[in-house]
Amino acid sequence: MPDVYISRQPLVNRQSKIIATRLTLHLDGGATMTDAANTLSALTEFWPQGEKLVFINSGDAPCTAALLEWQVPANAIIEVRSASLLEPGADAFIAALQAAQSSLCLVYDAQSQAALAAVVPFRFIAFDAQRHTPAQLRILATQTQPYGIGIAFNVNDGPAFQACLDAGVNAAASWFFTHPTKAPAKALNPGQAQIVRVLNLVRKNADVKEIEAALKQDVALSYKLLRYINSAGFGLSCEVQSFRHAVTILGYNKLNKWLSLLLATASKDPMAPALMHTALTRAWLMEVLAHGLVEPQEYDNLFITGAFSMLDALLGVTMEKVLESMSLPEPISDALLGIGGAYAPFLELAKASESDDGMAIAEQAGMLGLDAVQFNRAQMQALAFADTMEL
């Protein structure tokens, strides 16, 4: 059966914020570009809104006119390779691009100078950071500037990202920021330790007065908590004015879920905005995928597992060090430590969605009894949620 699974990469700008998402289409079981177009069309209801752009990469398959057989959203950018514009019979593809009037990104290669002469306007020019030295990239970014905004793909690490920015590109699509470059700290800092203390009080159902007293020791913590609870992503019909009010409306279990997010906000890492967005996407993806597969009371735990899965990178300490001071349910701790357990398959699927391995996504989804439609829909919902939760 032909299936199309979608993986994603974030596009990170100079301010370390995720400004766009790059979706890669993985065609499985003989799927075609028409199947890919149908897959994207079925996601219209869940398509990310707002200012963030969504790049569409056809993966290993060549981009053809068939991919344009859907109502392409205004914020979608279709990636095009030079060969598609220069090969025999390319006139039909060029005509389809012109008719669709979609924003385009040319993936730069040896044939791109000829491709730029085609009667097709490009909004972006994408360079493979692994194929060009910083000096070459600087020259190419300058030469192609009149044709489109320069961005980079396949950026391995922080220094490579900085080299791309220095060369004149405006953003890079990669997961380089999820791999810490600094040696881990020996312990949590005081602000992080205070959040852990409050979290443990909530998980133990401590008296409201005791939790309020702990929160009042950090005014910024209380402010951030209320902002999260009153955000669009939470969907409450009334504004929560105090912690006591939050307990009344939400109860301790739900409150624990949202208080967990605050631990991630304690990061001083320059890449914290991108890391936080990734953690939120994983969290919501895991919760949505779990519906119907686990008991409803476990949904919040899966959310917390995803939210905490980036804590080592966010807080600059090992995952073992983070967890040793927290009283978390065993399935959460086991998944975060890579031991296994009931939540591990959901976390592995969330991580697979960030890779370029479509087969790994399909296999991991299959282990949970999920098909491509369910997975792709949940991923788009997760992206939309993370966007609404950004502070």
PLY file of the C-alpha trace (Angstrom):
ply
format ascii 1.0
element vertex 391
property float x
property float y
property float z
element edge 390
property int vertex1
property int vertex2
end_header
0.00 0.00 0.00
1.47 3.38 -0.99
2.07 5.69 1.95
3.64 9.10 2.43
5.26 9.83 5.77
6.41 13.35 6.56
9.49 14.27 8.59
10.45 17.79 9.61
13.37 20.13 10.21
13.25 23.59 11.77
14.62 26.65 10.00
16.57 28.63 12.63
17.39 32.32 12.19
20.12 34.58 13.56
18.14 35.12 16.77
18.06 31.35 17.42
14.33 31.21 16.78
12.48 28.73 14.60
10.99 30.84 11.81
9.88 28.05 9.47
9.55 24.28 9.15
10.94 22.12 6.38
8.74 19.11 5.63
10.28 16.19 3.75
8.02 13.75 1.92
8.99 10.08 2.17
7.24 8.01 -0.49
6.77 4.41 0.66
5.34 1.32 -1.04
5.34 2.75 -4.56
3.74 6.08 -3.63
3.86 8.79 -6.28
3.92 12.59 -6.32
0.15 12.46 -6.79
-0.07 10.52 -3.50
2.15 13.18 -1.93
-0.16 15.93 -3.17
-3.18 14.06 -1.76
-1.37 13.64 1.58
-0.69 17.37 1.81
-4.23 18.20 0.74
-5.61 16.02 3.55
-3.65 18.13 6.06
-5.27 21.43 5.12
-7.35 21.52 8.31
-4.22 21.15 10.44
-1.85 23.30 8.39
0.23 25.76 10.48
-1.17 29.26 10.39
0.44 32.62 11.02
3.70 34.05 9.73
5.82 30.89 9.82
6.65 29.42 6.44
6.53 25.73 5.55
9.07 24.41 3.04
8.07 21.31 1.06
10.93 18.99 0.11
10.09 16.06 -2.17
12.79 13.90 -0.60
14.42 11.29 -2.81
11.75 11.66 -5.50
11.99 14.42 -8.13
9.53 17.25 -7.72
7.00 17.19 -10.57
3.87 19.04 -11.61
1.85 16.35 -9.80
2.96 17.78 -6.44
1.12 20.99 -7.30
-2.23 19.20 -7.58
-3.43 20.58 -4.24
-4.43 23.99 -2.98
-0.98 25.15 -1.94
-1.27 27.38 1.17
0.09 30.92 0.99
2.81 30.14 3.55
4.11 27.05 1.69
7.42 27.13 -0.17
8.02 24.44 -2.82
11.63 23.29 -3.11
12.81 22.80 -6.68
16.02 21.22 -7.96
17.77 22.59 -11.03
17.40 19.35 -12.99
13.61 19.63 -12.84
13.83 22.93 -14.74
16.45 21.89 -17.30
15.67 18.31 -18.29
13.80 17.49 -21.54
10.11 18.12 -21.10
10.67 20.63 -18.30
8.44 23.17 -20.05
5.32 21.47 -18.63
6.72 21.62 -15.10
7.70 25.27 -15.48
4.22 26.07 -16.79
2.68 24.30 -13.78
4.88 26.31 -11.40
3.87 29.55 -13.09
0.19 28.62 -12.99
0.31 27.64 -9.31
1.97 30.95 -8.40
3.51 29.29 -5.36
6.59 30.63 -3.62
9.66 28.63 -4.62
13.06 27.70 -3.21
15.84 26.66 -5.59
18.12 23.99 -4.09
21.50 25.16 -5.38
23.79 22.80 -7.30
26.18 22.84 -10.26
23.34 23.45 -12.72
21.69 26.27 -10.80
23.18 29.17 -12.76
21.38 27.85 -15.84
18.23 27.15 -13.83
18.16 30.74 -12.58
17.69 31.82 -16.17
14.34 30.01 -16.32
11.29 32.20 -16.31
10.51 31.24 -12.70
10.96 33.60 -9.73
12.56 32.20 -6.57
11.90 33.53 -3.10
14.76 31.50 -1.54
18.03 29.92 -2.64
19.11 26.96 -0.49
22.74 25.85 -0.18
23.99 22.50 1.10
26.41 23.47 3.88
28.25 20.15 3.54
29.12 20.74 -0.11
30.57 24.22 0.21
33.32 25.73 2.33
32.43 28.94 4.21
34.43 30.92 1.62
32.55 29.30 -1.26
29.26 29.83 0.52
30.01 33.54 0.97
30.65 33.92 -2.77
27.55 31.95 -3.77
25.32 33.84 -1.30
26.52 37.14 -2.78
26.14 36.02 -6.40
22.61 34.68 -5.93
21.32 37.44 -3.66
19.39 39.14 -6.50
17.52 35.87 -7.13
16.38 35.01 -3.62
17.05 34.95 0.12
19.91 32.62 1.05
19.36 29.76 3.48
21.38 26.64 4.31
20.57 22.94 4.66
22.55 20.11 6.31
24.26 22.16 9.01
26.01 19.73 11.36
26.77 21.76 14.46
26.84 25.17 16.13
30.15 26.32 14.55
28.87 25.33 11.10
25.67 27.29 11.76
27.67 30.37 12.73
29.86 29.94 9.64
26.74 29.94 7.46
25.50 33.13 9.09
28.91 34.75 8.68
28.84 33.79 5.01
25.65 35.77 4.53
22.82 33.23 4.69
19.82 34.22 6.77
18.80 30.94 8.39
19.60 27.22 8.45
17.43 24.11 8.43
18.93 21.55 10.77
18.82 19.93 14.22
22.35 21.05 15.09
21.10 22.82 18.25
19.84 19.60 19.85
23.39 18.35 20.38
25.09 20.22 23.28
28.66 21.30 22.63
29.54 22.25 26.21
30.54 19.79 28.91
27.53 19.10 31.17
27.32 20.97 34.48
27.59 19.04 37.73
24.28 20.26 39.14
21.19 22.33 38.42
21.48 26.06 39.02
19.41 27.63 41.86
16.59 28.72 39.54
16.26 25.25 38.03
16.41 23.61 41.45
13.58 25.84 42.68
11.33 24.76 39.81
12.10 21.12 40.55
11.13 21.74 44.18
7.76 23.19 43.14
7.20 20.34 40.70
7.82 17.77 43.39
5.37 19.53 45.72
2.68 19.45 43.04
3.29 15.79 42.24
2.99 14.95 45.96
-0.31 16.90 46.17
1.13 19.19 48.83
-1.10 21.79 50.45
-1.87 24.75 48.16
-0.40 27.20 50.69
2.92 25.34 50.69
3.11 25.38 46.89
2.12 29.06 46.76
4.88 29.88 49.23
7.44 28.13 47.03
6.20 29.95 43.94
6.38 33.34 45.66
10.11 32.85 46.15
10.45 33.36 42.40
8.10 36.03 41.00
9.20 35.33 37.44
8.26 31.68 37.88
4.73 32.57 38.96
4.38 34.98 36.04
5.53 32.42 33.47
3.20 29.78 34.89
0.17 32.03 34.57
1.19 33.03 31.04
1.36 29.39 30.00
-1.99 28.55 31.55
-3.65 31.58 29.92
-2.06 30.97 26.51
-4.06 30.10 23.40
-2.64 26.58 23.47
-4.34 25.84 26.76
-7.79 26.83 25.52
-9.40 27.97 28.80
-12.60 30.00 28.59
-11.62 32.31 31.47
-8.39 33.91 32.62
-6.60 32.30 35.55
-5.57 34.99 38.03
-3.63 33.05 40.67
-2.09 29.70 41.48
-4.98 28.88 43.82
-7.40 29.66 40.99
-5.38 27.38 38.70
-5.63 24.50 41.16
-9.39 25.02 41.43
-9.91 24.96 37.67
-7.30 22.43 36.59
-6.53 20.18 39.50
-3.05 19.02 40.44
-2.55 16.57 37.57
-3.19 19.10 34.80
-1.26 21.76 36.65
1.74 19.45 36.89
1.70 19.13 33.11
1.99 22.85 32.57
4.34 23.52 35.44
6.67 20.99 33.81
7.15 23.36 30.89
8.65 25.96 33.20
11.68 23.82 33.87
12.62 24.16 30.23
12.26 27.96 30.36
15.00 28.14 33.00
17.61 27.58 30.31
20.24 30.24 29.61
21.34 28.56 26.39
21.29 30.90 23.35
19.42 28.18 21.45
16.74 27.91 24.14
13.89 29.25 21.92
14.52 26.57 19.30
14.99 23.85 21.91
11.79 24.85 23.68
9.80 24.78 20.43
11.15 21.30 19.73
10.26 20.07 23.21
6.73 21.43 22.88
6.29 19.78 19.49
7.45 16.43 20.86
5.19 16.80 23.88
2.00 17.48 21.95
2.85 14.93 19.25
3.23 12.19 21.86
0.01 13.14 23.61
-2.03 13.24 20.39
-0.58 9.94 19.13
-1.43 8.28 22.45
-5.18 8.89 22.15
-6.89 5.53 22.05
-3.66 3.64 22.71
-3.24 4.26 26.45
-5.58 5.14 29.29
-6.69 8.82 29.21
-5.08 9.52 32.57
-1.71 8.76 30.97
-1.96 11.43 28.24
-0.46 14.10 30.49
2.46 11.82 31.38
3.25 11.35 27.70
3.16 15.11 27.25
5.62 15.53 30.14
7.88 12.84 28.66
8.11 14.77 25.41
8.55 18.12 27.17
11.35 16.73 29.34
13.12 14.93 26.50
15.18 18.06 25.72
16.07 18.93 29.32
19.69 17.78 29.08
20.28 20.16 26.16
18.19 22.95 27.69
19.65 22.85 31.19
23.19 21.86 30.34
23.27 18.84 32.66
22.98 15.12 32.01
19.53 13.57 31.95
20.53 11.41 34.91
21.37 14.52 36.93
18.06 16.18 36.02
15.99 13.18 37.02
17.75 12.21 40.23
16.11 15.10 42.10
12.65 14.62 40.61
9.88 12.27 41.67
8.60 11.14 38.28
6.57 8.04 37.38
8.78 5.17 36.29
7.54 5.06 32.65
8.60 8.69 32.18
12.04 8.20 33.72
12.64 4.95 31.82
11.78 6.55 28.48
13.99 9.60 29.15
16.93 7.44 30.20
16.59 5.15 27.20
15.73 2.13 29.32
12.47 1.37 27.53
9.04 1.05 29.07
5.51 1.90 27.96
6.25 5.46 26.83
9.50 4.74 24.99
7.90 3.83 21.61
6.09 7.17 21.55
9.29 9.07 22.29
11.19 7.09 19.66
8.54 7.96 17.08
8.73 11.63 18.05
12.49 11.52 17.55
12.15 9.62 14.26
9.93 12.41 12.95
12.99 14.68 13.18
15.16 12.41 11.02
15.46 11.96 7.27
14.69 8.25 7.58
11.17 7.70 6.31
11.46 3.95 6.83
12.27 4.46 10.52
9.16 6.61 10.90
7.00 4.01 9.17
8.41 1.16 11.28
8.07 3.05 14.56
4.52 4.13 13.74
3.66 0.57 12.75
4.85 -0.71 16.13
2.17 1.46 17.71
-0.47 0.46 15.17
-0.51 3.93 13.60
-0.77 4.63 9.88
0.68 7.50 7.85
-2.51 9.55 7.99
-2.67 9.42 11.79
1.01 10.23 12.16
1.11 13.12 9.68
-2.02 14.68 11.13
-0.68 14.49 14.69
2.62 16.04 13.62
0.92 19.04 12.03
-1.23 19.51 15.13
1.91 19.41 17.26
3.63 22.06 15.14
0.60 24.33 15.38
0.48 23.85 19.15
4.18 24.69 19.60
3.71 27.85 17.55
0.83 29.06 19.75
2.78 28.37 22.94
5.85 30.43 22.07
6.34 33.28 24.54
0 1
1 2
2 3
3 4
4 5
5 6
6 7
7 8
8 9
9 10
10 11
11 12
12 13
13 14
14 15
15 16
16 17
17 18
18 19
19 20
20 21
21 22
22 23
23 24
24 25
25 26
26 27
27 28
28 29
29 30
30 31
31 32
32 33
33 34
34 35
35 36
36 37
37 38
38 39
39 40
40 41
41 42
42 43
43 44
44 45
45 46
46 47
47 48
48 49
49 50
50 51
51 52
52 53
53 54
54 55
55 56
56 57
57 58
58 59
59 60
60 61
61 62
62 63
63 64
64 65
65 66
66 67
67 68
68 69
69 70
70 71
71 72
72 73
73 74
74 75
75 76
76 77
77 78
78 79
79 80
80 81
81 82
82 83
83 84
84 85
85 86
86 87
87 88
88 89
89 90
90 91
91 92
92 93
93 94
94 95
95 96
96 97
97 98
98 99
99 100
100 101
101 102
102 103
103 104
104 105
105 106
106 107
107 108
108 109
109 110
110 111
111 112
112 113
113 114
114 115
115 116
116 117
117 118
118 119
119 120
120 121
121 122
122 123
123 124
124 125
125 126
126 127
127 128
128 129
129 130
130 131
131 132
132 133
133 134
134 135
135 136
136 137
137 138
138 139
139 140
140 141
141 142
142 143
143 144
144 145
145 146
146 147
147 148
148 149
149 150
150 151
151 152
152 153
153 154
154 155
155 156
156 157
157 158
158 159
159 160
160 161
161 162
162 163
163 164
164 165
165 166
166 167
167 168
168 169
169 170
170 171
171 172
172 173
173 174
174 175
175 176
176 177
177 178
178 179
179 180
180 181
181 182
182 183
183 184
184 185
185 186
186 187
187 188
188 189
189 190
190 191
191 192
192 193
193 194
194 195
195 196
196 197
197 198
198 199
199 200
200 201
201 202
202 203
203 204
204 205
205 206
206 207
207 208
208 209
209 210
210 211
211 212
212 213
213 214
214 215
215 216
216 217
217 218
218 219
219 220
220 221
221 222
222 223
223 224
224 225
225 226
226 227
227 228
228 229
229 230
230 231
231 232
232 233
233 234
234 235
235 236
236 237
237 238
238 239
239 240
240 241
241 242
242 243
243 244
244 245
245 246
246 247
247 248
248 249
249 250
250 251
251 252
252 253
253 254
254 255
255 256
256 257
257 258
258 259
259 260
260 261
261 262
262 263
263 264
264 265
265 266
266 267
267 268
268 269
269 270
270 271
271 272
272 273
273 274
274 275
275 276
276 277
277 278
278 279
279 280
280 281
281 282
282 283
283 284
284 285
285 286
286 287
287 288
288 289
289 290
290 291
291 292
292 293
293 294
294 295
295 296
296 297
297 298
298 299
299 300
300 301
301 302
302 303
303 304
304 305
305 306
306 307
307 308
308 309
309 310
310 311
311 312
312 313
313 314
314 315
315 316
316 317
317 318
318 319
319 320
320 321
321 322
322 323
323 324
324 325
325 326
326 327
327 328
328 329
329 330
330 331
331 332
332 333
333 334
334 335
335 336
336 337
337 338
338 339
339 340
340 341
341 342
342 343
343 344
344 345
345 346
346 347
347 348
348 349
349 350
350 351
351 352
352 353
353 354
354 355
355 356
356 357
357 358
358 359
359 360
360 361
361 362
362 363
363 364
364 365
365 366
366 367
367 368
368 369
369 370
370 371
371 372
372 373
373 374
374 375
375 376
376 377
377 378
378 379
379 380
380 381
381 382
382 383
383 384
384 385
385 386
386 387
387 388
388 389
389 390
